[in-house]
Amino acid sequence: MNILVVEDEERLAVLVKQGLEENGYAATLAFDGLIGKHLALKNDYDLIIMDIVLPYINGIDLCKEVRAVKPDIPILMLTALGTTNDKVEAFDAGADDYLVKPFDFRELQVRIRALTKRNGFTVNRHNYILKYADLELNDQTKIVKRSGTEIILTPKEFKLLEYMMQNNERVLSRAEIADKVWNTHFDTGTNFIDVYINYLRKKIDKNFDQKLIHTKSGMGFILRSGEL
């Protein structure tokens, strides 16, 4: 199951993402309302968790805009604003549920399960499909397809692609990839991450006009449809 988390407090956003992934969900982060809107409207998510106080587009307006285009997607407000008026405004904007910070992650889990069951989704801890553009990754079968064509990856290539898909349209530094995919600290004297990115690029992009894996000079790598 794919969940979009729109939260401008980076530390909290990362903690929520980690908690979700530990419980079998795929999570994508957006640190402001504008990026959240772009991701929500462009990609298919099973649930959106959003704050109300966000840069550029606040959560109320974001909820309305998403709801106008995708009326069936579950939306959960996760915010420090806890008055009755705040909740009424959120529900009137189209939110399905409302959880006030600080919160217990177990309660967030329960609310996610309730929302997804209500909307006909089921969650299997080790069975979900990630999709981005024409790329599809099945975590249970370990099958990757692009435009319906199966692509054979090594276990480490698969894990690298999975992490990039979970964090699509976000620049990933070599240090982050080393930590999250290899569980090691990045040694600036080696280029093993660049080597694996090149392996992946040859398999994912070589035979397709639209390139998905891009290098952001001096910063890292990003999975994104279209040029930077």
C-alpha positions as CSV (number, residue, x, y, z in Angstrom):
1,M,0.0,0.0,0.0
2,N,1.3,3.4,-1.0
3,I,0.9,6.3,1.4
4,L,1.7,10.0,0.8
5,V,2.8,11.9,3.9
6,V,2.6,15.7,3.6
7,E,4.4,17.2,6.6
8,D,6.8,20.1,6.9
9,E,8.4,19.1,10.1
10,E,11.1,17.0,8.6
11,R,12.1,15.0,11.7
12,L,8.5,14.0,12.4
13,A,7.9,13.2,8.7
14,V,10.9,10.9,8.7
15,L,9.8,9.1,11.9
16,V,6.3,8.6,10.5
17,K,7.7,7.2,7.2
18,Q,10.0,4.8,9.2
19,G,7.1,3.6,11.3
20,L,4.9,3.1,8.2
21,E,7.6,1.2,6.4
22,E,8.3,-1.0,9.4
23,N,4.6,-2.0,9.3
24,G,4.7,-3.0,5.6
25,Y,3.6,0.3,3.9
26,A,5.4,2.2,1.2
27,A,5.6,5.9,2.1
28,T,6.5,9.0,0.1
29,L,7.3,12.3,1.8
30,A,6.4,15.8,0.7
31,F,7.6,18.7,2.9
32,D,5.3,21.4,1.7
33,G,1.8,21.7,0.3
34,L,2.9,22.5,-3.3
35,I,5.0,19.3,-3.6
36,G,2.2,17.4,-1.8
37,K,-0.3,18.6,-4.4
38,H,2.0,17.7,-7.3
39,L,2.6,14.2,-6.0
40,A,-1.0,13.5,-4.9
41,L,-2.5,14.5,-8.3
42,K,0.2,12.9,-10.4
43,N,0.6,9.5,-8.7
44,D,-1.7,6.9,-7.3
45,Y,-1.8,6.6,-3.5
46,D,-4.0,4.5,-1.3
47,L,-4.0,7.0,1.5
48,I,-2.8,10.6,2.1
49,I,-1.7,11.8,5.6
50,M,-1.3,15.6,5.7
51,D,-0.7,18.4,8.2
52,I,-2.8,21.5,8.1
53,V,-0.1,24.2,8.6
54,L,2.0,23.7,5.5
55,P,4.1,26.1,3.4
56,Y,2.8,27.3,0.1
57,I,-0.6,25.5,0.2
58,N,-2.2,24.8,3.6
59,G,-3.7,21.4,4.4
60,I,-7.3,22.6,4.1
61,D,-6.9,24.0,0.6
62,L,-4.7,21.0,-0.4
63,C,-7.4,18.6,0.9
64,K,-10.1,20.5,-1.2
65,E,-7.9,20.4,-4.4
66,V,-7.1,16.7,-4.0
67,R,-10.7,15.8,-3.2
68,A,-11.9,17.7,-6.3
69,V,-9.8,15.5,-8.6
70,K,-9.7,12.2,-6.6
71,P,-12.9,12.0,-4.6
72,D,-12.3,8.5,-3.3
73,I,-8.8,8.7,-1.9
74,P,-8.8,8.5,2.0
75,I,-7.3,11.6,3.6
76,L,-6.2,11.7,7.3
77,M,-5.3,15.0,8.9
78,L,-2.4,14.8,11.3
79,T,-2.0,18.2,12.9
80,A,-1.3,20.1,16.2
81,L,-4.6,22.1,15.6
82,G,-7.1,20.4,17.9
83,T,-10.1,22.7,18.4
84,T,-13.5,21.7,17.3
85,N,-13.5,24.4,14.7
86,D,-10.3,23.1,13.2
87,K,-11.8,19.6,13.0
88,V,-15.0,20.8,11.5
89,E,-13.1,22.9,8.9
90,A,-11.0,19.9,7.9
91,F,-14.0,17.5,7.6
92,D,-15.9,20.1,5.6
93,A,-12.8,20.3,3.2
94,G,-13.1,16.6,2.6
95,A,-10.9,14.9,5.3
96,D,-12.0,11.4,6.3
97,D,-10.2,11.4,9.7
98,Y,-8.4,13.7,12.1
99,L,-5.6,12.9,14.5
100,V,-4.1,15.6,16.8
101,K,-0.3,15.8,17.6
102,P,1.3,14.6,19.7
103,F,0.0,11.1,19.0
104,D,0.7,7.4,19.6
105,F,1.8,5.7,16.5
106,R,-0.4,2.7,17.4
107,E,-3.4,4.9,17.1
108,L,-2.3,6.1,13.7
109,Q,-2.0,2.5,12.6
110,V,-5.5,1.7,13.8
111,R,-6.9,4.7,11.9
112,I,-5.1,3.8,8.7
113,R,-6.5,0.3,8.9
114,A,-10.0,1.6,9.5
115,L,-9.7,4.0,6.5
116,T,-8.3,1.5,4.1
117,K,-10.9,-1.1,5.1
118,R,-13.7,1.4,4.6
119,N,-12.4,2.1,1.1
120,G,-12.0,-1.5,0.1
121,F,-8.2,-1.8,0.5
122,T,-6.5,-4.6,2.3
123,V,-3.0,-4.5,3.7
124,N,-0.5,-7.4,3.8
125,R,2.7,-6.6,5.6
126,H,4.8,-8.1,2.9
127,N,2.6,-7.7,-0.2
128,Y,2.3,-4.4,-1.9
129,I,2.9,-3.0,-5.3
130,L,4.8,0.2,-6.0
131,K,4.0,2.1,-9.2
132,Y,5.6,5.2,-10.7
133,A,5.0,6.4,-14.3
134,D,5.0,3.1,-16.3
135,L,7.2,1.4,-13.7
136,E,5.8,-1.3,-11.4
137,L,7.5,-3.2,-8.6
138,N,5.9,-6.1,-6.7
139,D,7.5,-6.6,-3.3
140,Q,6.1,-10.1,-2.8
141,T,6.9,-11.7,-6.2
142,K,10.0,-9.5,-6.7
143,I,8.9,-8.8,-10.2
144,V,9.7,-5.4,-11.8
145,K,7.9,-4.3,-15.0
146,R,8.1,-1.3,-17.2
147,S,5.4,-0.7,-19.7
148,G,4.3,-4.3,-19.0
149,T,7.8,-5.7,-19.9
150,E,9.5,-7.7,-17.1
151,I,12.9,-6.4,-16.0
152,I,15.3,-8.8,-14.3
153,L,17.2,-7.3,-11.3
154,T,19.7,-8.6,-8.8
155,P,18.5,-8.5,-5.1
156,K,20.5,-5.3,-4.4
157,E,19.3,-3.6,-7.6
158,F,15.8,-4.5,-6.6
159,K,16.3,-3.0,-3.1
160,L,17.8,0.2,-4.6
161,L,14.9,0.6,-7.0
162,E,12.4,0.0,-4.3
163,Y,13.9,2.7,-2.2
164,M,14.0,5.1,-5.1
165,M,10.3,4.4,-5.9
166,Q,9.3,4.9,-2.3
167,N,11.0,8.3,-2.4
168,N,10.2,9.2,-6.0
169,E,10.8,12.8,-7.1
170,R,13.1,13.4,-4.1
171,V,16.9,13.8,-4.5
172,L,18.6,11.0,-2.6
173,S,22.2,11.6,-1.5
174,R,24.8,8.9,-1.7
175,A,25.0,8.9,2.1
176,E,21.3,8.3,2.4
177,I,21.3,5.5,-0.1
178,A,24.3,3.8,1.6
179,D,22.5,4.0,4.9
180,K,19.0,2.9,3.8
181,V,19.9,0.4,1.1
182,W,23.3,-1.0,2.2
183,N,23.0,-0.3,5.9
184,T,26.5,1.2,5.9
185,H,28.1,4.6,6.0
186,F,29.1,6.1,2.7
187,D,32.8,6.2,1.9
188,T,33.6,9.1,-0.3
189,G,36.6,7.2,-1.6
190,T,34.4,4.6,-3.3
191,N,31.9,4.8,-6.2
192,F,29.9,1.6,-5.5
193,I,26.6,3.5,-5.4
194,D,27.3,5.2,-8.7
195,V,28.1,1.8,-10.2
196,Y,24.7,0.3,-9.0
197,I,22.8,3.4,-10.2
198,N,24.4,2.8,-13.6
199,Y,23.5,-0.9,-13.5
200,L,19.9,0.1,-12.7
201,R,19.8,2.9,-15.3
202,K,20.8,0.4,-18.1
203,K,18.0,-1.9,-17.1
204,I,15.3,0.6,-16.4
205,D,15.9,3.3,-18.9
206,K,18.1,2.0,-21.7
207,N,15.3,0.8,-24.0
208,F,12.8,3.6,-23.2
209,D,12.6,7.2,-24.5
210,Q,11.4,8.6,-21.2
211,K,14.3,8.4,-18.7
212,L,13.3,7.9,-15.0
213,I,16.7,7.8,-13.2
214,H,18.5,11.1,-13.1
215,T,21.7,12.4,-11.6
216,K,21.6,15.7,-9.7
217,S,25.1,17.0,-9.9
218,G,26.8,17.3,-6.5
219,M,23.7,16.1,-4.7
220,G,22.7,12.6,-5.6
221,F,20.0,10.8,-7.6
222,I,16.3,11.1,-8.3
223,L,13.6,9.0,-9.8
224,R,11.5,11.3,-11.8
225,S,9.6,11.2,-15.1
226,G,10.8,13.9,-17.5
227,E,14.0,15.9,-17.4
228,L,15.2,17.9,-14.4
